[in-house]
Amino acid sequence: MSDETVRILVFSDDKDKRAAVINGIGLRASKDTPRIEWVEAATGFGVRDAFDQQDFALLVLDAESKKEGGMSVAQDLQETRDGVPPIIFLTARPQDEWLATWAGAAATVSDPIDPIILQETVAEVLRGAAR
């Protein structure tokens, strides 16, 4: 078990969805991954501001956010910032995975969010990021 802590940003305009992600994963995605410090953002501006001020191991972005979806935010970060970490998109349907892949996703999780699938996905991406 790692004593390291990583920071993960979760973005959604829906506070319940942000809570579902944080509560679904908790303080650690798996025994062999680091403890997680969560940072929340409700707007694209909030994501960019947090990104500019902190280092993140992973971004979990809601592709279905109303004003500016997670894929748009991800594209902007990748075009305007260096060091963008792996991204997991929360999508409305499993069929949206191709679009998320095009937008730079390391992985996708579709609604409704299954906490076990979410935990496994985050753990897998964190393990890959550590390599």
Phi and psi in radians as a Rosetta constraint file:
Dihedral C 1 N 2 CA 2 C 2 CIRCULARHARMONIC -1.499 0.35
Dihedral N 2 CA 2 C 2 N 3 CIRCULARHARMONIC 2.456 0.35
Dihedral C 2 N 3 CA 3 C 3 CIRCULARHARMONIC -1.608 0.35
Dihedral N 3 CA 3 C 3 N 4 CIRCULARHARMONIC -0.049 0.35
Dihedral C 3 N 4 CA 4 C 4 CIRCULARHARMONIC -1.195 0.35
Dihedral N 4 CA 4 C 4 N 5 CIRCULARHARMONIC 2.680 0.35
Dihedral C 4 N 5 CA 5 C 5 CIRCULARHARMONIC -2.126 0.35
Dihedral N 5 CA 5 C 5 N 6 CIRCULARHARMONIC 2.395 0.35
Dihedral C 5 N 6 CA 6 C 6 CIRCULARHARMONIC -2.089 0.35
Dihedral N 6 CA 6 C 6 N 7 CIRCULARHARMONIC 2.722 0.35
Dihedral C 6 N 7 CA 7 C 7 CIRCULARHARMONIC -1.853 0.35
Dihedral N 7 CA 7 C 7 N 8 CIRCULARHARMONIC 2.284 0.35
Dihedral C 7 N 8 CA 8 C 8 CIRCULARHARMONIC -2.150 0.35
Dihedral N 8 CA 8 C 8 N 9 CIRCULARHARMONIC 2.305 0.35
Dihedral C 8 N 9 CA 9 C 9 CIRCULARHARMONIC -1.687 0.35
Dihedral N 9 CA 9 C 9 N 10 CIRCULARHARMONIC 2.278 0.35
Dihedral C 9 N 10 CA 10 C 10 CIRCULARHARMONIC -2.042 0.35
Dihedral N 10 CA 10 C 10 N 11 CIRCULARHARMONIC 2.187 0.35
Dihedral C 10 N 11 CA 11 C 11 CIRCULARHARMONIC -2.067 0.35
Dihedral N 11 CA 11 C 11 N 12 CIRCULARHARMONIC 2.217 0.35
Dihedral C 11 N 12 CA 12 C 12 CIRCULARHARMONIC -2.860 0.35
Dihedral N 12 CA 12 C 12 N 13 CIRCULARHARMONIC 2.541 0.35
Dihedral C 12 N 13 CA 13 C 13 CIRCULARHARMONIC -1.362 0.35
Dihedral N 13 CA 13 C 13 N 14 CIRCULARHARMONIC -0.095 0.35
Dihedral C 13 N 14 CA 14 C 14 CIRCULARHARMONIC -1.809 0.35
Dihedral N 14 CA 14 C 14 N 15 CIRCULARHARMONIC 1.917 0.35
Dihedral C 14 N 15 CA 15 C 15 CIRCULARHARMONIC -1.081 0.35
Dihedral N 15 CA 15 C 15 N 16 CIRCULARHARMONIC -0.537 0.35
Dihedral C 15 N 16 CA 16 C 16 CIRCULARHARMONIC -1.181 0.35
Dihedral N 16 CA 16 C 16 N 17 CIRCULARHARMONIC -0.618 0.35
Dihedral C 16 N 17 CA 17 C 17 CIRCULARHARMONIC -1.217 0.35
Dihedral N 17 CA 17 C 17 N 18 CIRCULARHARMONIC -0.714 0.35
Dihedral C 17 N 18 CA 18 C 18 CIRCULARHARMONIC -1.048 0.35
Dihedral N 18 CA 18 C 18 N 19 CIRCULARHARMONIC -0.769 0.35
Dihedral C 18 N 19 CA 19 C 19 CIRCULARHARMONIC -1.114 0.35
Dihedral N 19 CA 19 C 19 N 20 CIRCULARHARMONIC -0.668 0.35
Dihedral C 19 N 20 CA 20 C 20 CIRCULARHARMONIC -1.095 0.35
Dihedral N 20 CA 20 C 20 N 21 CIRCULARHARMONIC -0.672 0.35
Dihedral C 20 N 21 CA 21 C 21 CIRCULARHARMONIC -1.172 0.35
Dihedral N 21 CA 21 C 21 N 22 CIRCULARHARMONIC -0.897 0.35
Dihedral C 21 N 22 CA 22 C 22 CIRCULARHARMONIC -1.110 0.35
Dihedral N 22 CA 22 C 22 N 23 CIRCULARHARMONIC -0.809 0.35
Dihedral C 22 N 23 CA 23 C 23 CIRCULARHARMONIC -1.247 0.35
Dihedral N 23 CA 23 C 23 N 24 CIRCULARHARMONIC -0.528 0.35
Dihedral C 23 N 24 CA 24 C 24 CIRCULARHARMONIC -1.207 0.35
Dihedral N 24 CA 24 C 24 N 25 CIRCULARHARMONIC -0.520 0.35
Dihedral C 24 N 25 CA 25 C 25 CIRCULARHARMONIC -1.742 0.35
Dihedral N 25 CA 25 C 25 N 26 CIRCULARHARMONIC -0.747 0.35
Dihedral C 25 N 26 CA 26 C 26 CIRCULARHARMONIC 1.422 0.35
Dihedral N 26 CA 26 C 26 N 27 CIRCULARHARMONIC -2.595 0.35
Dihedral C 26 N 27 CA 27 C 27 CIRCULARHARMONIC -1.484 0.35
Dihedral N 27 CA 27 C 27 N 28 CIRCULARHARMONIC -0.196 0.35
Dihedral C 27 N 28 CA 28 C 28 CIRCULARHARMONIC -2.728 0.35
Dihedral N 28 CA 28 C 28 N 29 CIRCULARHARMONIC 2.345 0.35
Dihedral C 28 N 29 CA 29 C 29 CIRCULARHARMONIC -1.312 0.35
Dihedral N 29 CA 29 C 29 N 30 CIRCULARHARMONIC -0.526 0.35
Dihedral C 29 N 30 CA 30 C 30 CIRCULARHARMONIC -2.808 0.35
Dihedral N 30 CA 30 C 30 N 31 CIRCULARHARMONIC 2.951 0.35
Dihedral C 30 N 31 CA 31 C 31 CIRCULARHARMONIC -1.063 0.35
Dihedral N 31 CA 31 C 31 N 32 CIRCULARHARMONIC -0.548 0.35
Dihedral C 31 N 32 CA 32 C 32 CIRCULARHARMONIC -1.708 0.35
Dihedral N 32 CA 32 C 32 N 33 CIRCULARHARMONIC 0.195 0.35
Dihedral C 32 N 33 CA 33 C 33 CIRCULARHARMONIC -2.010 0.35
Dihedral N 33 CA 33 C 33 N 34 CIRCULARHARMONIC 2.775 0.35
Dihedral C 33 N 34 CA 34 C 34 CIRCULARHARMONIC -1.156 0.35
Dihedral N 34 CA 34 C 34 N 35 CIRCULARHARMONIC 2.824 0.35
Dihedral C 34 N 35 CA 35 C 35 CIRCULARHARMONIC -1.120 0.35
Dihedral N 35 CA 35 C 35 N 36 CIRCULARHARMONIC 2.669 0.35
Dihedral C 35 N 36 CA 36 C 36 CIRCULARHARMONIC -1.981 0.35
Dihedral N 36 CA 36 C 36 N 37 CIRCULARHARMONIC 2.313 0.35
Dihedral C 36 N 37 CA 37 C 37 CIRCULARHARMONIC -1.846 0.35
Dihedral N 37 CA 37 C 37 N 38 CIRCULARHARMONIC 2.083 0.35
Dihedral C 37 N 38 CA 38 C 38 CIRCULARHARMONIC -1.589 0.35
Dihedral N 38 CA 38 C 38 N 39 CIRCULARHARMONIC 2.442 0.35
Dihedral C 38 N 39 CA 39 C 39 CIRCULARHARMONIC -2.205 0.35
Dihedral N 39 CA 39 C 39 N 40 CIRCULARHARMONIC 2.289 0.35
Dihedral C 39 N 40 CA 40 C 40 CIRCULARHARMONIC -1.870 0.35
Dihedral N 40 CA 40 C 40 N 41 CIRCULARHARMONIC 2.554 0.35
Dihedral C 40 N 41 CA 41 C 41 CIRCULARHARMONIC -2.424 0.35
Dihedral N 41 CA 41 C 41 N 42 CIRCULARHARMONIC 2.392 0.35
Dihedral C 41 N 42 CA 42 C 42 CIRCULARHARMONIC -1.839 0.35
Dihedral N 42 CA 42 C 42 N 43 CIRCULARHARMONIC -0.153 0.35
Dihedral C 42 N 43 CA 43 C 43 CIRCULARHARMONIC -2.391 0.35
Dihedral N 43 CA 43 C 43 N 44 CIRCULARHARMONIC 2.813 0.35
Dihedral C 43 N 44 CA 44 C 44 CIRCULARHARMONIC -1.040 0.35
Dihedral N 44 CA 44 C 44 N 45 CIRCULARHARMONIC -0.704 0.35
Dihedral C 44 N 45 CA 45 C 45 CIRCULARHARMONIC -1.033 0.35
Dihedral N 45 CA 45 C 45 N 46 CIRCULARHARMONIC -0.738 0.35
Dihedral C 45 N 46 CA 46 C 46 CIRCULARHARMONIC -1.076 0.35
Dihedral N 46 CA 46 C 46 N 47 CIRCULARHARMONIC -0.664 0.35
Dihedral C 46 N 47 CA 47 C 47 CIRCULARHARMONIC -1.108 0.35
Dihedral N 47 CA 47 C 47 N 48 CIRCULARHARMONIC -0.873 0.35
Dihedral C 47 N 48 CA 48 C 48 CIRCULARHARMONIC -1.081 0.35
Dihedral N 48 CA 48 C 48 N 49 CIRCULARHARMONIC -0.737 0.35
Dihedral C 48 N 49 CA 49 C 49 CIRCULARHARMONIC -1.108 0.35
Dihedral N 49 CA 49 C 49 N 50 CIRCULARHARMONIC -0.824 0.35
Dihedral C 49 N 50 CA 50 C 50 CIRCULARHARMONIC -1.098 0.35
Dihedral N 50 CA 50 C 50 N 51 CIRCULARHARMONIC -0.726 0.35
Dihedral C 50 N 51 CA 51 C 51 CIRCULARHARMONIC -1.063 0.35
Dihedral N 51 CA 51 C 51 N 52 CIRCULARHARMONIC -0.691 0.35
Dihedral C 51 N 52 CA 52 C 52 CIRCULARHARMONIC -1.269 0.35
Dihedral N 52 CA 52 C 52 N 53 CIRCULARHARMONIC -0.357 0.35
Dihedral C 52 N 53 CA 53 C 53 CIRCULARHARMONIC -1.809 0.35
Dihedral N 53 CA 53 C 53 N 54 CIRCULARHARMONIC -0.285 0.35
Dihedral C 53 N 54 CA 54 C 54 CIRCULARHARMONIC -2.458 0.35
Dihedral N 54 CA 54 C 54 N 55 CIRCULARHARMONIC 2.819 0.35
Dihedral C 54 N 55 CA 55 C 55 CIRCULARHARMONIC -1.726 0.35
Dihedral N 55 CA 55 C 55 N 56 CIRCULARHARMONIC 2.392 0.35
Dihedral C 55 N 56 CA 56 C 56 CIRCULARHARMONIC -2.151 0.35
Dihedral N 56 CA 56 C 56 N 57 CIRCULARHARMONIC 2.508 0.35
Dihedral C 56 N 57 CA 57 C 57 CIRCULARHARMONIC -1.491 0.35
Dihedral N 57 CA 57 C 57 N 58 CIRCULARHARMONIC -0.396 0.35
Dihedral C 57 N 58 CA 58 C 58 CIRCULARHARMONIC -2.820 0.35
Dihedral N 58 CA 58 C 58 N 59 CIRCULARHARMONIC 2.551 0.35
Dihedral C 58 N 59 CA 59 C 59 CIRCULARHARMONIC -2.050 0.35
Dihedral N 59 CA 59 C 59 N 60 CIRCULARHARMONIC 2.300 0.35
Dihedral C 59 N 60 CA 60 C 60 CIRCULARHARMONIC -1.976 0.35
Dihedral N 60 CA 60 C 60 N 61 CIRCULARHARMONIC 1.919 0.35
Dihedral C 60 N 61 CA 61 C 61 CIRCULARHARMONIC -2.061 0.35
Dihedral N 61 CA 61 C 61 N 62 CIRCULARHARMONIC 2.286 0.35
Dihedral C 61 N 62 CA 62 C 62 CIRCULARHARMONIC -1.377 0.35
Dihedral N 62 CA 62 C 62 N 63 CIRCULARHARMONIC 1.939 0.35
Dihedral C 62 N 63 CA 63 C 63 CIRCULARHARMONIC -1.201 0.35
Dihedral N 63 CA 63 C 63 N 64 CIRCULARHARMONIC -0.265 0.35
Dihedral C 63 N 64 CA 64 C 64 CIRCULARHARMONIC -1.778 0.35
Dihedral N 64 CA 64 C 64 N 65 CIRCULARHARMONIC 0.147 0.35
Dihedral C 64 N 65 CA 65 C 65 CIRCULARHARMONIC -1.008 0.35
Dihedral N 65 CA 65 C 65 N 66 CIRCULARHARMONIC 2.521 0.35
Dihedral C 65 N 66 CA 66 C 66 CIRCULARHARMONIC -1.187 0.35
Dihedral N 66 CA 66 C 66 N 67 CIRCULARHARMONIC -1.160 0.35
Dihedral C 66 N 67 CA 67 C 67 CIRCULARHARMONIC -1.140 0.35
Dihedral N 67 CA 67 C 67 N 68 CIRCULARHARMONIC -0.856 0.35
Dihedral C 67 N 68 CA 68 C 68 CIRCULARHARMONIC -2.447 0.35
Dihedral N 68 CA 68 C 68 N 69 CIRCULARHARMONIC 1.994 0.35
Dihedral C 68 N 69 CA 69 C 69 CIRCULARHARMONIC -1.302 0.35
Dihedral N 69 CA 69 C 69 N 70 CIRCULARHARMONIC 2.835 0.35
Dihedral C 69 N 70 CA 70 C 70 CIRCULARHARMONIC -1.028 0.35
Dihedral N 70 CA 70 C 70 N 71 CIRCULARHARMONIC -0.576 0.35
Dihedral C 70 N 71 CA 71 C 71 CIRCULARHARMONIC -1.201 0.35
Dihedral N 71 CA 71 C 71 N 72 CIRCULARHARMONIC -0.670 0.35
Dihedral C 71 N 72 CA 72 C 72 CIRCULARHARMONIC -1.146 0.35
Dihedral N 72 CA 72 C 72 N 73 CIRCULARHARMONIC -0.757 0.35
Dihedral C 72 N 73 CA 73 C 73 CIRCULARHARMONIC -1.081 0.35
Dihedral N 73 CA 73 C 73 N 74 CIRCULARHARMONIC -0.759 0.35
Dihedral C 73 N 74 CA 74 C 74 CIRCULARHARMONIC -1.088 0.35
Dihedral N 74 CA 74 C 74 N 75 CIRCULARHARMONIC -0.783 0.35
Dihedral C 74 N 75 CA 75 C 75 CIRCULARHARMONIC -1.046 0.35
Dihedral N 75 CA 75 C 75 N 76 CIRCULARHARMONIC -0.754 0.35
Dihedral C 75 N 76 CA 76 C 76 CIRCULARHARMONIC -1.103 0.35
Dihedral N 76 CA 76 C 76 N 77 CIRCULARHARMONIC -0.787 0.35
Dihedral C 76 N 77 CA 77 C 77 CIRCULARHARMONIC -1.046 0.35
Dihedral N 77 CA 77 C 77 N 78 CIRCULARHARMONIC -0.784 0.35
Dihedral C 77 N 78 CA 78 C 78 CIRCULARHARMONIC -1.159 0.35
Dihedral N 78 CA 78 C 78 N 79 CIRCULARHARMONIC -0.503 0.35
Dihedral C 78 N 79 CA 79 C 79 CIRCULARHARMONIC -1.502 0.35
Dihedral N 79 CA 79 C 79 N 80 CIRCULARHARMONIC -0.413 0.35
Dihedral C 79 N 80 CA 80 C 80 CIRCULARHARMONIC -2.073 0.35
Dihedral N 80 CA 80 C 80 N 81 CIRCULARHARMONIC -0.161 0.35
Dihedral C 80 N 81 CA 81 C 81 CIRCULARHARMONIC -2.238 0.35
Dihedral N 81 CA 81 C 81 N 82 CIRCULARHARMONIC 2.678 0.35
Dihedral C 81 N 82 CA 82 C 82 CIRCULARHARMONIC -1.696 0.35
Dihedral N 82 CA 82 C 82 N 83 CIRCULARHARMONIC 2.715 0.35
Dihedral C 82 N 83 CA 83 C 83 CIRCULARHARMONIC 1.230 0.35
Dihedral N 83 CA 83 C 83 N 84 CIRCULARHARMONIC 0.614 0.35
Dihedral C 83 N 84 CA 84 C 84 CIRCULARHARMONIC -1.243 0.35
Dihedral N 84 CA 84 C 84 N 85 CIRCULARHARMONIC 2.182 0.35
Dihedral C 84 N 85 CA 85 C 85 CIRCULARHARMONIC -1.317 0.35
Dihedral N 85 CA 85 C 85 N 86 CIRCULARHARMONIC 3.072 0.35
Dihedral C 85 N 86 CA 86 C 86 CIRCULARHARMONIC -1.000 0.35
Dihedral N 86 CA 86 C 86 N 87 CIRCULARHARMONIC 2.628 0.35
Dihedral C 86 N 87 CA 87 C 87 CIRCULARHARMONIC -2.175 0.35
Dihedral N 87 CA 87 C 87 N 88 CIRCULARHARMONIC 2.341 0.35
Dihedral C 87 N 88 CA 88 C 88 CIRCULARHARMONIC -1.939 0.35
Dihedral N 88 CA 88 C 88 N 89 CIRCULARHARMONIC 2.201 0.35
Dihedral C 88 N 89 CA 89 C 89 CIRCULARHARMONIC -1.726 0.35
Dihedral N 89 CA 89 C 89 N 90 CIRCULARHARMONIC 2.410 0.35
Dihedral C 89 N 90 CA 90 C 90 CIRCULARHARMONIC -1.627 0.35
Dihedral N 90 CA 90 C 90 N 91 CIRCULARHARMONIC 2.052 0.35
Dihedral C 90 N 91 CA 91 C 91 CIRCULARHARMONIC -2.002 0.35
Dihedral N 91 CA 91 C 91 N 92 CIRCULARHARMONIC 2.789 0.35
Dihedral C 91 N 92 CA 92 C 92 CIRCULARHARMONIC -1.280 0.35
Dihedral N 92 CA 92 C 92 N 93 CIRCULARHARMONIC -0.569 0.35
Dihedral C 92 N 93 CA 93 C 93 CIRCULARHARMONIC -2.517 0.35
Dihedral N 93 CA 93 C 93 N 94 CIRCULARHARMONIC 2.634 0.35
Dihedral C 93 N 94 CA 94 C 94 CIRCULARHARMONIC -1.020 0.35
Dihedral N 94 CA 94 C 94 N 95 CIRCULARHARMONIC -0.485 0.35
Dihedral C 94 N 95 CA 95 C 95 CIRCULARHARMONIC -1.155 0.35
Dihedral N 95 CA 95 C 95 N 96 CIRCULARHARMONIC -0.262 0.35
Dihedral C 95 N 96 CA 96 C 96 CIRCULARHARMONIC -1.433 0.35
Dihedral N 96 CA 96 C 96 N 97 CIRCULARHARMONIC -0.007 0.35
Dihedral C 96 N 97 CA 97 C 97 CIRCULARHARMONIC -1.043 0.35
Dihedral N 97 CA 97 C 97 N 98 CIRCULARHARMONIC -0.661 0.35
Dihedral C 97 N 98 CA 98 C 98 CIRCULARHARMONIC -1.069 0.35
Dihedral N 98 CA 98 C 98 N 99 CIRCULARHARMONIC -0.699 0.35
Dihedral C 98 N 99 CA 99 C 99 CIRCULARHARMONIC -1.204 0.35
Dihedral N 99 CA 99 C 99 N 100 CIRCULARHARMONIC -0.696 0.35
Dihedral C 99 N 100 CA 100 C 100 CIRCULARHARMONIC -1.109 0.35
Dihedral N 100 CA 100 C 100 N 101 CIRCULARHARMONIC -0.695 0.35
Dihedral C 100 N 101 CA 101 C 101 CIRCULARHARMONIC -1.093 0.35
Dihedral N 101 CA 101 C 101 N 102 CIRCULARHARMONIC -0.761 0.35
Dihedral C 101 N 102 CA 102 C 102 CIRCULARHARMONIC -1.036 0.35
Dihedral N 102 CA 102 C 102 N 103 CIRCULARHARMONIC -0.631 0.35
Dihedral C 102 N 103 CA 103 C 103 CIRCULARHARMONIC -1.414 0.35
Dihedral N 103 CA 103 C 103 N 104 CIRCULARHARMONIC 0.035 0.35
Dihedral C 103 N 104 CA 104 C 104 CIRCULARHARMONIC 1.764 0.35
Dihedral N 104 CA 104 C 104 N 105 CIRCULARHARMONIC 0.327 0.35
Dihedral C 104 N 105 CA 105 C 105 CIRCULARHARMONIC -1.199 0.35
Dihedral N 105 CA 105 C 105 N 106 CIRCULARHARMONIC 2.408 0.35
Dihedral C 105 N 106 CA 106 C 106 CIRCULARHARMONIC -1.390 0.35
Dihedral N 106 CA 106 C 106 N 107 CIRCULARHARMONIC -0.501 0.35
Dihedral C 106 N 107 CA 107 C 107 CIRCULARHARMONIC -2.889 0.35
Dihedral N 107 CA 107 C 107 N 108 CIRCULARHARMONIC 2.917 0.35
Dihedral C 107 N 108 CA 108 C 108 CIRCULARHARMONIC -2.321 0.35
Dihedral N 108 CA 108 C 108 N 109 CIRCULARHARMONIC 2.689 0.35
Dihedral C 108 N 109 CA 109 C 109 CIRCULARHARMONIC -2.348 0.35
Dihedral N 109 CA 109 C 109 N 110 CIRCULARHARMONIC 2.240 0.35
Dihedral C 109 N 110 CA 110 C 110 CIRCULARHARMONIC -1.731 0.35
Dihedral N 110 CA 110 C 110 N 111 CIRCULARHARMONIC 2.709 0.35
Dihedral C 110 N 111 CA 111 C 111 CIRCULARHARMONIC -1.320 0.35
Dihedral N 111 CA 111 C 111 N 112 CIRCULARHARMONIC 2.619 0.35
Dihedral C 111 N 112 CA 112 C 112 CIRCULARHARMONIC -1.199 0.35
Dihedral N 112 CA 112 C 112 N 113 CIRCULARHARMONIC 2.545 0.35
Dihedral C 112 N 113 CA 113 C 113 CIRCULARHARMONIC -1.223 0.35
Dihedral N 113 CA 113 C 113 N 114 CIRCULARHARMONIC 2.115 0.35
Dihedral C 113 N 114 CA 114 C 114 CIRCULARHARMONIC -1.651 0.35
Dihedral N 114 CA 114 C 114 N 115 CIRCULARHARMONIC 2.030 0.35
Dihedral C 114 N 115 CA 115 C 115 CIRCULARHARMONIC -0.999 0.35
Dihedral N 115 CA 115 C 115 N 116 CIRCULARHARMONIC -0.600 0.35
Dihedral C 115 N 116 CA 116 C 116 CIRCULARHARMONIC -1.191 0.35
Dihedral N 116 CA 116 C 116 N 117 CIRCULARHARMONIC -0.818 0.35
Dihedral C 116 N 117 CA 117 C 117 CIRCULARHARMONIC -1.089 0.35
Dihedral N 117 CA 117 C 117 N 118 CIRCULARHARMONIC -0.727 0.35
Dihedral C 117 N 118 CA 118 C 118 CIRCULARHARMONIC -1.085 0.35
Dihedral N 118 CA 118 C 118 N 119 CIRCULARHARMONIC -0.817 0.35
Dihedral C 118 N 119 CA 119 C 119 CIRCULARHARMONIC -1.033 0.35
Dihedral N 119 CA 119 C 119 N 120 CIRCULARHARMONIC -0.829 0.35
Dihedral C 119 N 120 CA 120 C 120 CIRCULARHARMONIC -1.092 0.35
Dihedral N 120 CA 120 C 120 N 121 CIRCULARHARMONIC -0.692 0.35
Dihedral C 120 N 121 CA 121 C 121 CIRCULARHARMONIC -1.166 0.35
Dihedral N 121 CA 121 C 121 N 122 CIRCULARHARMONIC -0.803 0.35
Dihedral C 121 N 122 CA 122 C 122 CIRCULARHARMONIC -1.115 0.35
Dihedral N 122 CA 122 C 122 N 123 CIRCULARHARMONIC -0.751 0.35
Dihedral C 122 N 123 CA 123 C 123 CIRCULARHARMONIC -1.066 0.35
Dihedral N 123 CA 123 C 123 N 124 CIRCULARHARMONIC -0.773 0.35
Dihedral C 123 N 124 CA 124 C 124 CIRCULARHARMONIC -1.084 0.35
Dihedral N 124 CA 124 C 124 N 125 CIRCULARHARMONIC -0.768 0.35
Dihedral C 124 N 125 CA 125 C 125 CIRCULARHARMONIC -1.182 0.35
Dihedral N 125 CA 125 C 125 N 126 CIRCULARHARMONIC -0.725 0.35
Dihedral C 125 N 126 CA 126 C 126 CIRCULARHARMONIC -1.085 0.35
Dihedral N 126 CA 126 C 126 N 127 CIRCULARHARMONIC -0.705 0.35
Dihedral C 126 N 127 CA 127 C 127 CIRCULARHARMONIC -1.088 0.35
Dihedral N 127 CA 127 C 127 N 128 CIRCULARHARMONIC -0.735 0.35
Dihedral C 127 N 128 CA 128 C 128 CIRCULARHARMONIC -1.158 0.35
Dihedral N 128 CA 128 C 128 N 129 CIRCULARHARMONIC -0.627 0.35
Dihedral C 128 N 129 CA 129 C 129 CIRCULARHARMONIC -1.232 0.35
Dihedral N 129 CA 129 C 129 N 130 CIRCULARHARMONIC -0.445 0.35
Dihedral C 129 N 130 CA 130 C 130 CIRCULARHARMONIC -1.379 0.35
Dihedral N 130 CA 130 C 130 N 131 CIRCULARHARMONIC -0.258 0.35
